[in-house]
Amino acid sequence: MKSIAEVLDLLAASYPRTELEAETVKAYILMLEGIDPALLKAAVLQHISTSKWFPTIAEIRGAAVEIKMQVANQPPAPEAWGMVMQELRRVGHWRTPQLPPDIQQAVNAIGGWRHLCFSENITADRARFLEAYASQRRRQTARLQQLPAVAALREELAGQQEKLELPTAVNLPDEISDDQPDP
């Protein structure tokens, strides 16, 4: 909490026209808990250097996620596709590609390595890969940006999933009269 207060002091000094009410400070403290202090400071410094407006909680959390993903060295989608094509030329269909797990997952989502090796429409495969990879990154970003309390609730609800499932069978009448229109 001390690091959050220090970051808020830095923001207040950087954006002197913004007045922070006590309730606003409490909200920032609550919503920024759980972010590594060094990462939080880096995210705030990044925001200060690129924006002339006081950041929202979502902007700070988003900047922290972006920094985290950069540190994880996750390439943008076009670069990831380039890595796939390089492996395709290097190993072909007779060997196993050496791709990072997130890229391999996107390859699997579009039909797998063998599919790519024998594809006759690499342009369509590229489009499908870019879409799968982007979708995967969005899910990962959302997961990283999620508040710890929300993540804990999600885990709790996942454990109770059978209680939340909707019934799959629908009771229909035994006979449908002839005067009703067909669907």
Backbone as CSV, one residue per row, in Angstrom:
resi,resn,N_x,N_y,N_z,CA_x,CA_y,CA_z,C_x,C_y,C_z
1,MET,0.828,-1.196,0.000,0.000,0.000,0.000,0.871,1.259,0.000
2,LYS,2.024,1.175,0.633,2.921,2.328,0.660,3.359,2.691,-0.755
3,SER,3.651,1.664,-1.577,4.086,1.938,-2.946,2.958,2.575,-3.760
4,ILE,1.715,2.208,-3.495,0.579,2.810,-4.207,0.456,4.282,-3.809
5,ALA,0.619,4.556,-2.519,0.553,5.946,-2.059,1.677,6.772,-2.696
6,GLU,2.868,6.184,-2.808,3.989,6.894,-3.431,3.706,7.179,-4.905
7,VAL,3.100,6.214,-5.581,2.755,6.383,-6.994,1.692,7.470,-7.150
8,LEU,0.722,7.484,-6.251,-0.315,8.520,-6.307,0.285,9.900,-6.043
9,ASP,1.266,9.967,-5.139,1.959,11.241,-4.900,2.688,11.688,-6.167
10,LEU,3.340,10.747,-6.842,4.036,11.054,-8.092,3.043,11.542,-9.148
11,LEU,1.892,10.887,-9.236,0.870,11.315,-10.199,0.341,12.702,-9.858
12,ALA,0.097,12.945,-8.583,-0.410,14.259,-8.168,0.603,15.353,-8.503
13,ALA,1.888,15.054,-8.339,2.923,16.035,-8.668,3.041,16.230,-10.179
14,SER,2.804,15.167,-10.931,2.925,15.240,-12.388,1.706,15.875,-13.048
15,TYR,0.565,15.781,-12.401,-0.683,16.352,-12.926,-1.264,17.267,-11.848
16,PRO,-0.671,18.453,-11.655,-1.040,19.321,-10.532,-2.482,19.839,-10.584
17,ARG,-3.118,19.825,-11.730,-4.493,20.328,-11.818,-5.522,19.304,-11.344
18,THR,-5.086,18.076,-11.130,-5.992,17.029,-10.703,-6.032,16.974,-9.187
19,GLU,-7.227,17.087,-8.656,-7.403,16.978,-7.204,-7.919,15.589,-6.886
20,LEU,-7.242,14.912,-5.960,-7.634,13.561,-5.583,-8.448,13.599,-4.303
21,GLU,-9.699,13.225,-4.417,-10.568,13.129,-3.246,-10.184,11.885,-2.453
22,ALA,-10.530,11.849,-1.195,-10.195,10.715,-0.328,-10.786,9.412,-0.864
23,GLU,-12.004,9.455,-1.367,-12.651,8.256,-1.914,-11.936,7.772,-3.172
24,THR,-11.444,8.704,-3.967,-10.706,8.346,-5.177,-9.407,7.643,-4.807
25,VAL,-8.716,8.168,-3.801,-7.472,7.548,-3.335,-7.754,6.134,-2.847
26,LYS,-8.831,5.948,-2.100,-9.200,4.610,-1.610,-9.463,3.660,-2.773
27,ALA,-10.146,4.159,-3.797,-10.446,3.316,-4.961,-9.161,2.906,-5.684
28,TYR,-8.239,3.852,-5.874,-6.972,3.529,-6.525,-6.193,2.500,-5.702
29,ILE,-6.162,2.686,-4.393,-5.444,1.740,-3.525,-6.058,0.353,-3.631
30,LEU,-7.372,0.271,-3.561,-8.061,-1.017,-3.651,-7.816,-1.689,-4.999
31,MET,-7.908,-0.914,-6.065,-7.843,-1.497,-7.406,-6.416,-1.748,-7.902
32,LEU,-5.432,-1.149,-7.278,-4.047,-1.363,-7.718,-3.291,-2.333,-6.813
33,GLU,-3.949,-2.808,-5.762,-3.326,-3.819,-4.902,-2.986,-5.046,-5.725
34,GLY,-1.926,-5.689,-5.379,-1.559,-6.913,-6.062,-0.613,-6.711,-7.230
35,ILE,-0.423,-5.477,-7.655,0.543,-5.211,-8.725,1.904,-5.023,-8.069
36,ASP,2.901,-5.714,-8.595,4.255,-5.591,-8.085,4.637,-4.105,-8.033
37,PRO,5.196,-3.639,-6.909,5.517,-2.207,-6.779,6.407,-1.650,-7.897
38,ALA,7.414,-2.392,-8.306,8.299,-1.906,-9.383,7.528,-1.834,-10.704
39,LEU,6.692,-2.822,-10.961,5.877,-2.825,-12.180,4.877,-1.673,-12.151
40,LEU,4.275,-1.440,-10.998,3.323,-0.339,-10.857,3.997,0.999,-11.133
41,LYS,5.175,1.198,-10.573,5.888,2.452,-10.796,6.258,2.605,-12.269
42,ALA,6.709,1.524,-12.891,7.056,1.578,-14.315,5.837,1.919,-15.161
43,ALA,4.692,1.340,-14.827,3.466,1.616,-15.582,3.060,3.081,-15.444
44,VAL,3.170,3.608,-14.246,2.822,5.014,-14.016,3.804,5.934,-14.735
45,LEU,5.086,5.617,-14.671,6.084,6.432,-15.378,5.838,6.397,-16.887
46,GLN,5.487,5.233,-17.397,5.168,5.112,-18.820,3.985,6.012,-19.170
47,HIS,2.952,5.982,-18.328,1.780,6.816,-18.592,2.143,8.303,-18.541
48,ILE,2.880,8.690,-17.523,3.259,10.099,-17.377,4.032,10.571,-18.612
49,SER,4.878,9.702,-19.137,5.699,10.113,-20.270,4.932,10.149,-21.596
50,THR,3.743,9.576,-21.637,3.010,9.517,-22.909,1.638,10.175,-22.893
51,SER,1.182,10.625,-21.743,-0.166,11.193,-21.687,-0.180,12.490,-20.884
52,LYS,-0.991,13.412,-21.349,-1.100,14.668,-20.607,-2.276,14.657,-19.628
53,TRP,-2.978,13.535,-19.510,-4.127,13.425,-18.620,-3.865,12.437,-17.495
54,PHE,-4.440,12.698,-16.349,-4.324,11.799,-15.196,-4.881,10.430,-15.582
55,PRO,-4.180,9.356,-15.233,-4.618,8.029,-15.683,-5.787,7.465,-14.882
56,THR,-6.597,6.703,-15.565,-7.628,5.936,-14.874,-6.971,4.682,-14.304
57,ILE,-7.679,4.007,-13.444,-7.180,2.740,-12.898,-6.945,1.752,-14.036
58,ALA,-7.875,1.701,-14.977,-7.752,0.770,-16.104,-6.512,1.080,-16.940
59,GLU,-6.193,2.353,-17.119,-5.006,2.713,-17.897,-3.728,2.263,-17.189
60,ILE,-3.695,2.422,-15.879,-2.509,1.990,-15.124,-2.380,0.474,-15.194
61,ARG,-3.483,-0.236,-14.948,-3.446,-1.702,-15.008,-3.078,-2.169,-16.421
62,GLY,-3.616,-1.499,-17.428,-3.303,-1.855,-18.812,-1.834,-1.637,-19.133
63,ALA,-1.269,-0.534,-18.668,0.151,-0.263,-18.893,1.011,-1.313,-18.192
64,ALA,0.598,-1.720,-17.010,1.343,-2.758,-16.283,1.319,-4.078,-17.054
65,VAL,0.175,-4.420,-17.610,0.062,-5.654,-18.403,0.935,-5.566,-19.646
66,GLU,0.913,-4.427,-20.324,1.746,-4.253,-21.525,3.229,-4.434,-21.200
67,ILE,3.664,-3.851,-20.091,5.067,-3.996,-19.688,5.371,-5.458,-19.387
68,LYS,4.459,-6.109,-18.688,4.639,-7.526,-18.347,4.743,-8.383,-19.608
69,MET,3.926,-8.089,-20.605,3.958,-8.859,-21.845,5.234,-8.569,-22.640
70,GLN,5.720,-7.343,-22.578,6.982,-7.015,-23.240,8.132,-7.771,-22.593
71,VAL,8.106,-7.842,-21.260,9.145,-8.564,-20.535,9.086,-10.052,-20.879
72,ALA,7.878,-10.573,-21.074,7.712,-11.982,-21.438,8.137,-12.224,-22.884
73,ASN,8.477,-11.152,-23.588,8.961,-11.222,-24.966,7.948,-11.880,-25.909
74,GLN,6.696,-11.503,-25.751,5.673,-12.012,-26.651,5.615,-11.109,-27.873
75,PRO,5.929,-11.660,-29.013,5.958,-10.828,-30.219,4.558,-10.460,-30.682
76,PRO,4.434,-9.360,-31.416,3.138,-9.039,-32.023,2.780,-10.123,-33.045
77,ALA,1.513,-10.194,-33.402,1.007,-11.265,-34.272,1.769,-11.403,-35.593
78,PRO,2.020,-10.327,-36.327,2.749,-10.507,-37.594,4.154,-11.097,-37.397
79,GLU,4.812,-10.691,-36.328,6.141,-11.232,-36.042,6.052,-12.709,-35.658
80,ALA,5.003,-13.061,-34.915,4.787,-14.465,-34.547,4.569,-15.316,-35.803
81,TRP,3.801,-14.785,-36.763,3.586,-15.504,-38.021,4.920,-15.675,-38.760
82,GLY,5.757,-14.667,-38.717,7.074,-14.769,-39.333,7.897,-15.893,-38.716
83,MET,7.776,-16.072,-37.407,8.475,-17.162,-36.732,7.937,-18.515,-37.198
84,VAL,6.620,-18.591,-37.388,6.002,-19.826,-37.882,6.536,-20.143,-39.276
85,MET,6.573,-19.156,-40.144,7.046,-19.380,-41.512,8.528,-19.776,-41.532
86,GLN,9.317,-19.178,-40.651,10.732,-19.530,-40.566,10.883,-20.995,-40.150
87,GLU,10.089,-21.418,-39.180,10.132,-22.822,-38.752,9.618,-23.745,-39.844
88,LEU,8.623,-23.297,-40.586,8.079,-24.097,-41.683,9.172,-24.384,-42.715
89,ARG,9.962,-23.365,-43.035,11.058,-23.542,-43.990,12.199,-24.375,-43.392
90,ARG,12.431,-24.209,-42.096,13.550,-24.882,-41.441,13.296,-26.372,-41.228
91,VAL,12.108,-26.740,-40.718,11.881,-28.138,-40.344,10.898,-28.873,-41.241
92,GLY,10.086,-28.113,-41.976,9.105,-28.766,-42.841,8.151,-29.642,-42.053
93,HIS,7.596,-30.651,-42.712,6.626,-31.514,-42.047,7.276,-32.731,-41.392
94,TRP,8.566,-32.949,-41.613,9.212,-34.165,-41.120,9.836,-34.022,-39.737
95,ARG,9.926,-32.771,-39.225,10.476,-32.584,-37.881,9.523,-31.739,-37.041
96,THR,9.811,-31.652,-35.761,8.976,-30.899,-34.830,9.458,-29.449,-34.757
97,PRO,8.547,-28.507,-34.915,8.964,-27.090,-34.846,9.328,-26.698,-33.418
98,GLN,10.208,-25.740,-33.298,10.604,-25.200,-31.998,10.008,-23.797,-31.884
99,LEU,8.772,-23.740,-31.408,8.051,-22.471,-31.286,7.711,-22.213,-29.826
100,PRO,7.654,-20.949,-29.429,7.196,-20.639,-28.073,5.771,-21.189,-27.867
101,PRO,5.422,-21.536,-26.634,4.117,-22.152,-26.369,2.918,-21.349,-26.871
102,ASP,2.956,-20.027,-26.728,1.815,-19.227,-27.167,1.649,-19.269,-28.688
103,ILE,2.741,-19.318,-29.412,2.677,-19.399,-30.878,2.238,-20.797,-31.293
104,GLN,2.762,-21.820,-30.623,2.358,-23.192,-30.927,0.872,-23.382,-30.675
105,GLN,0.364,-22.760,-29.631,-1.064,-22.853,-29.319,-1.904,-22.246,-30.441
106,ALA,-1.464,-21.131,-30.979,-2.192,-20.516,-32.094,-2.115,-21.392,-33.341
107,VAL,-0.966,-22.023,-33.580,-0.831,-22.957,-34.706,-1.810,-24.114,-34.530
108,ASN,-1.882,-24.647,-33.322,-2.810,-25.747,-33.052,-4.256,-25.321,-33.266
109,ALA,-4.558,-24.077,-32.932,-5.931,-23.581,-33.067,-6.382,-23.504,-34.525
110,ILE,-5.448,-23.397,-35.452,-5.839,-23.301,-36.867,-5.656,-24.614,-37.625
111,GLY,-5.439,-25.683,-36.890,-5.360,-26.988,-37.539,-4.081,-27.748,-37.282
112,GLY,-3.101,-27.114,-36.680,-1.875,-27.797,-36.325,-0.762,-27.651,-37.355
113,TRP,0.396,-28.139,-36.974,1.595,-28.004,-37.788,1.457,-28.732,-39.116
114,ARG,0.955,-29.934,-39.073,0.825,-30.731,-40.296,-0.093,-30.037,-41.307
115,HIS,-1.165,-29.451,-40.795,-2.084,-28.705,-41.674,-1.338,-27.583,-42.398
116,LEU,-0.536,-26.828,-41.630,0.219,-25.724,-42.246,1.216,-26.235,-43.284
117,CYS,1.847,-27.342,-42.979,2.858,-27.878,-43.897,2.260,-28.254,-45.255
118,PHE,1.035,-28.752,-45.247,0.422,-29.218,-46.486,-0.641,-28.256,-47.017
119,SER,-0.694,-27.080,-46.464,-1.705,-26.109,-46.866,-1.500,-25.635,-48.303
120,GLU,-2.615,-25.438,-48.965,-2.582,-24.881,-50.315,-3.027,-23.421,-50.333
121,ASN,-3.405,-22.911,-49.161,-3.857,-21.525,-49.077,-3.205,-20.868,-47.864
122,ILE,-1.943,-20.563,-47.982,-1.178,-20.016,-46.869,-1.665,-18.622,-46.479
123,THR,-2.265,-17.901,-47.431,-2.798,-16.572,-47.124,-3.972,-16.683,-46.154
124,ALA,-4.851,-17.629,-46.386,-5.981,-17.854,-45.472,-5.475,-18.352,-44.119
125,ASP,-4.470,-19.231,-44.151,-3.905,-19.731,-42.894,-3.274,-18.601,-42.093
126,ARG,-2.626,-17.680,-42.791,-2.027,-16.529,-42.110,-3.119,-15.709,-41.419
127,ALA,-4.198,-15.453,-42.128,-5.299,-14.672,-41.548,-5.886,-15.384,-40.332
128,ARG,-6.073,-16.687,-40.441,-6.618,-17.455,-39.317,-5.643,-17.472,-38.146
129,PHE,-4.343,-17.587,-38.438,-3.335,-17.565,-37.381,-3.348,-16.218,-36.661
130,LEU,-3.325,-15.132,-37.432,-3.321,-13.796,-36.825,-4.534,-13.605,-35.928
131,GLU,-5.678,-14.091,-36.370,-6.906,-13.986,-35.571,-6.803,-14.829,-34.298
132,ALA,-6.319,-16.065,-34.420,-6.191,-16.955,-33.263,-5.182,-16.402,-32.255
133,TYR,-4.061,-15.900,-32.764,-3.019,-15.354,-31.896,-3.519,-14.097,-31.181
134,ALA,-4.206,-13.231,-31.915,-4.746,-12.002,-31.309,-5.787,-12.338,-30.248
135,SER,-6.638,-13.303,-30.539,-7.654,-13.727,-29.578,-7.006,-14.280,-28.313
136,GLN,-5.984,-15.063,-28.490,-5.240,-15.631,-27.370,-4.602,-14.528,-26.528
137,ARG,-4.019,-13.538,-27.190,-3.406,-12.411,-26.467,-4.440,-11.580,-25.720
138,ARG,-5.620,-11.406,-26.333,-6.681,-10.661,-25.640,-7.098,-11.385,-24.366
139,ARG,-7.250,-12.710,-24.447,-7.613,-13.484,-23.257,-6.527,-13.392,-22.198
140,GLN,-5.281,-13.486,-22.628,-4.172,-13.392,-21.692,-4.104,-12.004,-21.058
141,THR,-4.295,-10.979,-21.851,-4.296,-9.612,-21.337,-5.418,-9.421,-20.321
142,ALA,-6.602,-9.910,-20.646,-7.735,-9.795,-19.722,-7.446,-10.538,-18.424
143,ARG,-6.838,-11.709,-18.522,-6.510,-12.497,-17.334,-5.476,-11.762,-16.483
144,LEU,-4.467,-11.171,-17.127,-3.443,-10.446,-16.381,-3.983,-9.158,-15.772
145,GLN,-4.932,-8.540,-16.450,-5.475,-7.271,-15.993,-6.549,-7.461,-14.920
146,GLN,-6.999,-8.679,-14.759,-8.080,-8.964,-13.827,-7.651,-8.719,-12.379
147,LEU,-8.551,-8.175,-11.611,-8.280,-7.934,-10.200,-8.163,-9.262,-9.462
148,PRO,-7.288,-9.341,-8.463,-7.141,-10.590,-7.707,-8.460,-11.079,-7.102
149,ALA,-9.290,-10.169,-6.613,-10.574,-10.573,-6.028,-11.487,-11.201,-7.072
150,VAL,-11.468,-10.677,-8.285,-12.287,-11.230,-9.369,-11.750,-12.597,-9.776
151,ALA,-10.439,-12.728,-9.837,-9.829,-14.014,-10.182,-10.187,-15.068,-9.136
152,ALA,-10.148,-14.691,-7.871,-10.501,-15.630,-6.800,-11.964,-16.050,-6.915
153,LEU,-12.838,-15.104,-7.215,-14.253,-15.427,-7.385,-14.460,-16.344,-8.575
154,ARG,-13.737,-16.084,-9.664,-13.842,-16.935,-10.851,-13.428,-18.369,-10.513
155,GLU,-12.341,-18.525,-9.766,-11.885,-19.862,-9.362,-12.931,-20.543,-8.492
156,GLU,-13.510,-19.786,-7.576,-14.545,-20.337,-6.704,-15.754,-20.787,-7.511
157,LEU,-16.169,-19.966,-8.465,-17.314,-20.318,-9.300,-17.006,-21.499,-10.207
158,ALA,-15.773,-21.599,-10.673,-15.390,-22.736,-11.514,-15.497,-24.027,-10.728
159,GLY,-15.184,-23.966,-9.440,-15.312,-25.135,-8.575,-16.754,-25.525,-8.335
160,GLN,-17.652,-24.587,-8.503,-19.087,-24.826,-8.295,-19.828,-24.903,-9.622
161,GLN,-19.126,-25.157,-10.698,-19.709,-25.081,-12.036,-20.944,-25.951,-12.189
162,GLU,-20.915,-27.141,-11.611,-22.071,-28.012,-11.777,-23.332,-27.397,-11.177
163,LYS,-23.183,-26.541,-10.179,-24.338,-25.868,-9.597,-24.868,-24.771,-10.521
164,LEU,-24.000,-24.233,-11.368,-24.369,-23.118,-12.225,-24.873,-23.543,-13.601
165,GLU,-24.637,-24.811,-13.972,-25.005,-25.250,-15.314,-26.512,-25.234,-15.506
166,LEU,-26.914,-24.831,-16.682,-28.320,-24.818,-17.035,-28.740,-26.220,-17.442
167,PRO,-29.994,-26.572,-17.227,-30.435,-27.893,-17.665,-30.343,-27.987,-19.187
168,THR,-29.958,-29.174,-19.675,-29.794,-29.345,-21.107,-31.041,-29.921,-21.756
169,ALA,-31.841,-30.635,-21.012,-33.041,-31.238,-21.595,-34.216,-30.281,-21.457
170,VAL,-35.002,-30.202,-22.479,-36.186,-29.361,-22.473,-37.384,-30.287,-22.598
171,ASN,-38.350,-30.132,-21.716,-39.542,-30.961,-21.779,-40.500,-30.403,-22.819
172,LEU,-40.724,-31.172,-23.867,-41.654,-30.788,-24.918,-42.903,-31.635,-24.792
173,PRO,-44.023,-31.112,-25.223,-45.234,-31.930,-25.174,-45.067,-33.158,-26.074
174,ASP,-45.744,-34.247,-25.679,-45.643,-35.488,-26.441,-46.175,-35.329,-27.851
175,GLU,-47.205,-34.539,-28.000,-47.795,-34.352,-29.318,-47.827,-32.867,-29.656
176,ILE,-47.616,-32.597,-30.891,-47.729,-31.225,-31.377,-48.913,-31.225,-32.323
177,SER,-49.845,-30.318,-32.051,-51.053,-30.338,-32.883,-50.743,-29.898,-34.309
178,ASP,-51.568,-30.335,-35.252,-51.359,-30.059,-36.664,-51.605,-28.609,-37.025
179,ASP,-52.374,-27.895,-36.183,-52.702,-26.513,-36.548,-51.575,-25.519,-36.180
180,GLN,-50.500,-26.029,-35.575,-49.365,-25.155,-35.275,-48.414,-25.147,-36.480
181,PRO,-47.887,-23.982,-36.826,-46.971,-23.929,-37.966,-45.659,-24.639,-37.644
182,ASP,-45.075,-25.221,-38.685,-43.770,-25.865,-38.514,-42.710,-24.780,-38.335
183,PRO,-41.698,-25.069,-37.502,-40.635,-24.071,-37.317,-39.769,-23.906,-38.525
